[in-house]
Amino acid sequence: MLLLGLFAGGVFFTVLAPSLRLLPGPAYVRYWQALNIDYGRAMPVLLLTCLALLLATCVLSYRRGWLVFGLSVAALLLIAATIVLTVTQLEPLNLLANSWNADQLPADWTDARESWWTLHAVRTVMAVTAFAGLLVAQAVDQGGSVRADSPDSVVRMAPILNR
């Protein structure tokens, strides 16, 4: 949950900073290129670790009831979709921006910027929704207790019934 929260918060912050879009072209592209260096190093590790932990969460939540399991699976699918979107759509735009000379921008550079912002907004909605789903799953799970309708509940209640 922590890793997903870090990712969701990071992408959400960018949406909350609309002043970035108002920067002059050369300043904006330098900012974009600098971010690509930092995010290019951190995001693969963060997202792949998050994906692996979400997979483990799904396996562990299977016996926690359908709502908890379903929310966990939904979070996993949303993060998988986020990774696919990032790799197939956003990363090519990042590579394109990295190839530009900030002092001699191509005439259509704003088209790439607008495409990136639109795709980033979609990615942000998916990440924040995945994080919210995990928060709800945690609240519904009530601290990890076994639900009455799960197979483990009979085993856990046996000592109580034998009194």
C-alpha positions as CSV (number, residue, x, y, z in Angstrom):
1,M,0.0,0.0,0.0
2,L,2.9,2.3,0.8
3,L,4.5,1.9,-2.6
4,L,1.3,2.4,-4.4
5,G,0.5,5.5,-2.3
6,L,3.9,7.0,-3.1
7,F,3.3,6.4,-6.8
8,A,-0.2,7.7,-6.8
9,G,0.8,10.7,-4.8
10,G,3.7,11.5,-7.1
11,V,1.6,11.4,-10.3
12,F,-1.2,13.3,-8.6
13,F,1.1,16.1,-7.5
14,T,2.0,16.7,-11.2
15,V,-1.7,17.2,-12.0
16,L,-1.9,19.6,-9.0
17,A,0.9,21.7,-10.5
18,P,-0.8,23.3,-13.6
19,S,1.8,26.1,-13.5
20,L,4.2,23.7,-15.1
21,R,2.3,23.9,-18.3
22,L,2.7,27.6,-18.4
23,L,6.5,27.6,-18.5
24,P,8.1,28.9,-21.6
25,G,9.0,26.1,-24.1
26,P,12.7,25.9,-23.4
27,A,12.2,25.9,-19.6
28,Y,9.4,23.3,-19.8
29,V,11.5,21.0,-22.0
30,R,14.5,21.3,-19.6
31,Y,12.1,20.4,-16.7
32,W,10.7,17.5,-18.7
33,Q,14.1,16.2,-19.5
34,A,15.3,16.5,-15.9
35,L,12.3,14.6,-14.6
36,N,12.8,11.9,-17.2
37,I,16.2,11.1,-15.7
38,D,14.9,10.8,-12.1
39,Y,11.7,9.0,-13.0
40,G,13.4,6.8,-15.5
41,R,15.6,5.4,-12.7
42,A,12.9,5.2,-10.0
43,M,9.7,4.2,-11.7
44,P,10.6,0.8,-13.1
45,V,11.8,-0.4,-9.7
46,L,8.8,1.2,-7.9
47,L,6.1,0.0,-10.2
48,L,7.4,-3.5,-10.7
49,T,7.9,-4.0,-6.9
50,C,4.4,-2.6,-6.4
51,L,3.0,-5.0,-9.0
52,A,4.7,-8.0,-7.3
53,L,3.4,-6.9,-3.9
54,L,-0.1,-6.4,-5.3
55,L,0.0,-9.9,-6.7
56,A,1.0,-11.3,-3.3
57,T,-1.8,-9.2,-1.8
58,C,-4.3,-10.8,-4.2
59,V,-3.2,-14.2,-3.2
60,L,-3.3,-13.4,0.5
61,S,-6.7,-11.7,0.2
62,Y,-8.4,-14.6,-1.5
63,R,-9.8,-15.9,1.8
64,R,-10.8,-12.4,3.1
65,G,-14.1,-12.3,1.2
66,W,-15.1,-11.3,-2.3
67,L,-15.0,-7.6,-1.7
68,V,-11.5,-7.5,-0.3
69,F,-10.3,-9.9,-3.0
70,G,-12.1,-8.0,-5.7
71,L,-10.6,-4.7,-4.7
72,S,-7.2,-6.2,-4.5
73,V,-7.5,-7.6,-8.0
74,A,-8.9,-4.3,-9.3
75,A,-5.8,-2.5,-7.9
76,L,-3.5,-5.1,-9.5
77,L,-5.2,-4.7,-12.9
78,L,-5.2,-0.9,-12.7
79,I,-1.4,-0.8,-11.9
80,A,-0.8,-3.3,-14.7
81,A,-2.7,-1.0,-17.0
82,T,-0.7,1.9,-15.7
83,I,2.5,0.1,-16.5
84,V,1.3,-0.7,-20.0
85,L,0.2,2.9,-20.6
86,T,3.5,4.2,-19.3
87,V,5.7,1.9,-21.4
88,T,3.7,2.1,-24.6
89,Q,2.5,5.7,-24.7
90,L,4.2,7.9,-22.2
91,E,7.7,6.6,-22.5
92,P,7.9,7.2,-26.3
93,L,6.9,10.8,-25.6
94,N,9.6,11.0,-22.9
95,L,12.2,9.7,-25.3
96,L,11.1,12.1,-28.0
97,A,11.4,15.0,-25.5
98,N,14.8,13.8,-24.5
99,S,16.0,14.1,-28.1
100,W,15.1,17.8,-28.4
101,N,17.4,20.7,-28.0
102,A,15.6,22.9,-25.6
103,D,16.8,26.1,-27.3
104,Q,15.6,24.9,-30.8
105,L,12.3,23.1,-30.2
106,P,10.4,21.5,-33.1
107,A,7.4,23.4,-34.3
108,D,5.0,20.7,-33.0
109,W,6.5,20.2,-29.6
110,T,3.3,21.5,-27.9
111,D,1.4,18.6,-29.5
112,A,3.7,16.1,-27.7
113,R,3.3,18.0,-24.5
114,E,-0.5,18.0,-24.7
115,S,-0.5,14.2,-25.5
116,W,1.7,13.6,-22.5
117,W,-0.5,15.6,-20.2
118,T,-3.7,13.8,-21.4
119,L,-2.1,10.4,-21.0
120,H,-0.6,11.4,-17.6
121,A,-4.1,12.4,-16.4
122,V,-5.4,8.9,-17.4
123,R,-2.5,7.3,-15.6
124,T,-3.1,9.4,-12.5
125,V,-6.8,8.4,-12.4
126,M,-5.8,4.7,-12.6
127,A,-3.2,5.0,-9.9
128,V,-5.3,7.0,-7.5
129,T,-8.3,4.6,-8.0
130,A,-6.0,1.6,-7.4
131,F,-4.8,3.2,-4.1
132,A,-8.3,4.1,-3.0
133,G,-9.4,0.5,-3.7
134,L,-6.6,-0.8,-1.5
135,L,-7.6,1.6,1.3
136,V,-11.2,0.4,1.1
137,A,-10.1,-3.2,1.0
138,Q,-8.0,-2.6,4.2
139,A,-11.0,-0.9,5.9
140,V,-13.4,-3.7,4.9
141,D,-10.9,-6.3,6.0
142,Q,-11.1,-4.9,9.6
143,G,-7.5,-5.6,10.5
144,G,-7.1,-8.9,8.7
145,S,-9.7,-11.0,10.6
146,V,-11.0,-14.0,8.9
147,R,-14.5,-13.5,7.6
148,A,-17.4,-15.7,8.8
149,D,-18.0,-17.0,5.3
150,S,-14.4,-18.1,4.6
151,P,-13.3,-21.7,5.0
152,D,-10.9,-20.7,7.8
153,S,-13.7,-19.5,10.0
154,V,-14.9,-23.1,10.8
155,V,-11.3,-24.0,11.8
156,R,-11.0,-20.9,14.0
157,M,-14.4,-21.3,15.6
158,A,-13.9,-25.0,16.5
159,P,-12.3,-24.4,19.9
160,I,-15.2,-22.0,20.8
161,L,-17.8,-24.5,19.7
162,N,-16.2,-27.4,21.7
163,R,-16.5,-25.5,25.1
